[in-house]
Amino acid sequence: MHIKTEAAERHTLAVIVDNEPGILARIAGLFTARGYNIESLTVSEITEDKAVSRITIVTSASPPVMEQIMAQLDRLVPVHRVTDLTVAGEHVERELALVKVAGIGDKRIEAMRLAEVYRGRVVDATTSSFVFEVTGGRDKIDKFVELMAEVGLVEVARTGIVAISRGREAA
């Protein structure tokens, strides 16, 4: 007997929800209960009255599992809309990272040079360390962190992916 399995693909979801207590826990619980992994999760209020929030979720799943995830999210009462930005068309994704690097002498100079190449901005500095702010795609930030590991990486804090569809229409 041969069971056909489909490869998991990375998807970025935009979920518009009422901003009420427990909704994030319910959404995370939906993923956890079914064994789905959340690779990235960001949440922000998107209306002036703070009544509605946008949750951006990055997950990997096969097409049938992704359909199931979308349907289950859509059934939650405070969810207004679920959009798979990956399927919907072109979209922009960004992430922000704060990267702390310690070093003196040549290591310090090299850290500054690399930050300049990656358009990193110094947001804090001491005589023995820097905190760089880097924004961009996941690959760019991964590479920046990898390079900083060679010159004195101390700590990394990342926001997770934020994404929005291109063009005139809302997600």
Secondary structure, DSSP 8 states (H G I E B T S, - for coil): --------EEEEEEEEEE--TTHHHHHHHHHHHTT---SEEEEEE-STTS-EEEEEEEEEE-HHHHHHHHHHHHHSTTEEEEEEHHHHS-EEEEEEEEEEEE--THHHHHHHHHHHHTT-EEEEE-SSEEEEEEEE-HHHHHHHHHHHHTTTEEEEEE---EEEESSSS--
